[in-house]
Amino acid sequence: MALRLGGMGVPRNCDKMGSQDQILKGLQAWAGQFYGADATVERLVRLSGGASQETWSLDVEQGGKVADLILRRVPGGVSVARNSEAIGLGTEAKLLSCAEGEVPAPKVVQVFEPDSDIGEAFLMNRIPGQTIARKILRDDIYSAARGRLTEQCGQALAAIHQIPPEALPDLPKSGGLDQLAKYETIYRDFNLPRPAFELAIAWLKSNRPDAVPPVLVHGDFRLGNLIVDETGLAAVLDWELAHLGDPREDIAWLCVNSWRFGYSKNRVGGFGDLDELLKTYQTAGGRTFSTEEIDWWEILGSLKWGIMCMIMYEAFRSGADPSVERAAIGRRVSETEIDLINLLEKRA
């Protein structure tokens, strides 16, 4: 989920580019050029996932063959200026191309420019599997996958962090102290003091980690943004919060209790052990980190998510986004307060 700090905005020409029939028409024209004149676009369906971008599923049929695809598209097809941490769909598509062959990820098939009939978007192949965390953590069909996920996530994170910086598109830079300062400013602007947040901010400032060379950071590596099949990790999705930063951020974000979805005893995503993850990460070429080093970043991650929850509720309260989803996420701020107390007590 990409954090939106400002207004959502209204896309220009949204009536022109917003309907399913119009998107289908644009995709059909593309399919005729890309696959052949007899290609047809079938089963175009808007998916429920994707809080900040449109996500569509479609099939292209041609000569008895079927291509299973996903369309990622900015709302309305036209980008608007907004205060956001997201890198943009064009850059996200470039990152997926950089990851190809290194990290399990979808293959980009086509990038559409903002002035195209479809608007700003890209197509990628559709990878079968599950993204719903509670099903991955609970259902018997994924029992074997759960046993492999820790190792596979360690390998994937090491691969992401080793992609050469010179191969990457232009990305923002964001270290731990940068993020702490940013989120503290957002928190102070609410003028709603929360003792657990105050303690966390003070502790983070007093226990600053040693710097390490910046690498590509996925920015939202967790269940919900991973496709898992019966054999384990099938693909890493949603690269829109990628940046150059500290690799420990990705490792710790996977450990934040909010992303364990009720399976708190397993520190890594509700399914695994941190020692195993770090060992696999190192074996796969990543740096050597201790579990204690991850603590600082996990506390920062829990604090960030708590402040994001405050932002979500404010969007609901102000009417900027009156959806039930924003209200429901907003109430989870209390969960992050409990998580922070537990984390700080361990470090006392």
HUVENQUI-V717888 format. One record per residue. RES is the residue in one letter. D_FIRST is the distance of its C-alpha to the first C-alpha in Angstrom with 1 decimal. Layout:
[[RES,D_FIRST] [RES,D_FIRST]]
This chain:
[[M,0.0] [A,3.8] [L,6.4] [R,9.1] [L,12.4] [G,14.8] [G,15.8] [M,14.0] [G,17.4] [V,19.3] [P,19.5] [R,23.1] [N,25.0] [C,22.4] [D,25.4] [K,26.6] [M,23.6] [G,21.6] [S,23.6] [Q,23.4] [D,27.1] [Q,26.5] [I,23.6] [L,26.0] [K,28.8] [G,27.1] [L,25.9] [Q,29.5] [A,31.0] [W,28.9] [A,29.7] [G,33.4] [Q,33.4] [F,31.3] [Y,32.8] [G,36.0] [A,37.5] [D,37.5] [A,33.8] [T,32.0] [V,28.4] [E,28.1] [R,25.7] [L,23.0] [V,20.5] [R,17.2] [L,14.7] [S,12.8] [G,9.5] [G,7.1] [A,6.0] [S,6.8] [Q,9.4] [E,12.2] [T,12.8] [W,16.5] [S,18.8] [L,22.3] [D,25.5] [V,28.1] [E,31.6] [Q,34.5] [G,37.8] [G,36.9] [K,33.7] [V,30.2] [A,27.1] [D,23.9] [L,21.1] [I,17.5] [L,16.9] [R,13.8] [R,14.7] [V,13.9] [P,14.5] [G,18.2] [G,18.7] [V,19.3] [S,17.3] [V,18.0] [A,18.2] [R,15.4] [N,14.7] [S,11.4] [E,10.5] [A,9.4] [I,12.5] [G,13.2] [L,13.8] [G,17.3] [T,16.5] [E,13.9] [A,16.7] [K,19.1] [L,17.2] [L,17.2] [S,20.9] [C,21.4] [A,20.0] [E,22.3] [G,24.9] [E,23.5] [V,20.3] [P,19.7] [A,17.5] [P,18.0] [K,20.8] [V,20.3] [V,23.1] [Q,23.1] [V,21.5] [F,22.2] [E,23.0] [P,22.2] [D,25.8] [S,25.8] [D,26.5] [I,22.9] [G,21.4] [E,18.8] [A,17.4] [F,18.0] [L,19.3] [M,18.9] [N,20.7] [R,19.4] [I,19.6] [P,20.7] [G,19.3] [Q,17.0] [T,13.3] [I,13.7] [A,14.1] [R,17.0] [K,18.9] [I,18.6] [L,19.8] [R,22.5] [D,24.0] [D,27.1] [I,26.3] [Y,23.8] [S,26.3] [A,27.4] [A,23.9] [R,23.1] [G,26.1] [R,25.0] [L,21.3] [T,22.0] [E,24.3] [Q,22.2] [C,19.1] [G,21.5] [Q,22.9] [A,19.7] [L,18.6] [A,22.2] [A,22.2] [I,19.0] [H,20.6] [Q,23.9] [I,23.1] [P,25.6] [P,24.3] [E,26.8] [A,25.2] [L,21.9] [P,21.1] [D,20.9] [L,18.0] [P,17.4] [K,18.9] [S,17.5] [G,19.4] [G,19.2] [L,21.7] [D,20.0] [Q,16.8] [L,19.1] [A,21.0] [K,18.1] [Y,16.5] [E,20.1] [T,20.8] [I,18.0] [Y,19.2] [R,22.8] [D,22.2] [F,21.5] [N,24.9] [L,24.1] [P,25.3] [R,24.0] [P,26.4] [A,24.0] [F,21.8] [E,25.1] [L,26.3] [A,23.2] [I,23.3] [A,27.0] [W,26.8] [L,24.2] [K,26.6] [S,29.6] [N,28.3] [R,26.9] [P,26.4] [D,28.5] [A,26.9] [V,26.4] [P,26.2] [P,22.8] [V,21.2] [L,18.2] [V,15.2] [H,12.2] [G,10.0] [D,7.6] [F,10.5] [R,10.6] [L,11.5] [G,9.2] [N,8.6] [L,12.4] [I,15.1] [V,18.1] [D,21.5] [E,24.7] [T,25.4] [G,22.2] [L,19.4] [A,19.5] [A,16.6] [V,13.7] [L,10.9] [D,8.0] [W,9.9] [E,8.6] [L,8.5] [A,11.9] [H,14.8] [L,18.3] [G,18.6] [D,19.8] [P,19.4] [R,19.5] [E,16.0] [D,14.6] [I,17.2] [A,16.7] [W,12.9] [L,13.9] [C,16.5] [V,14.8] [N,16.3] [S,13.3] [W,12.2] [R,15.8] [F,15.6] [G,19.1] [Y,20.7] [S,21.1] [K,24.3] [N,22.6] [R,20.9] [V,19.0] [G,16.2] [G,18.8] [F,20.9] [G,22.5] [D,24.6] [L,23.6] [D,27.1] [E,26.9] [L,23.5] [L,25.1] [K,28.3] [T,26.7] [Y,24.6] [Q,27.9] [T,29.9] [A,27.6] [G,28.2] [G,25.8] [R,27.2] [T,28.8] [F,26.9] [S,28.0] [T,26.1] [E,27.2] [E,25.5] [I,22.1] [D,22.8] [W,22.2] [W,18.8] [E,17.8] [I,19.2] [L,17.3] [G,14.0] [S,15.0] [L,16.1] [K,12.9] [W,10.9] [G,13.9] [I,14.0] [M,10.4] [C,11.8] [M,14.7] [I,12.9] [M,11.4] [Y,15.0] [E,16.6] [A,14.8] [F,16.3] [R,19.6] [S,20.2] [G,19.6] [A,17.2] [D,14.9] [P,17.2] [S,15.2] [V,15.8] [E,12.1] [R,11.9] [A,15.2] [A,14.4] [I,11.5] [G,13.8] [R,16.6] [R,15.0] [V,16.0] [S,19.3] [E,18.1] [T,16.9] [E,20.4] [I,22.1] [D,20.2] [L,21.2] [I,24.8] [N,25.0] [L,23.8] [L,26.1] [E,29.0] [K,28.8] [R,29.2] [A,31.9]]
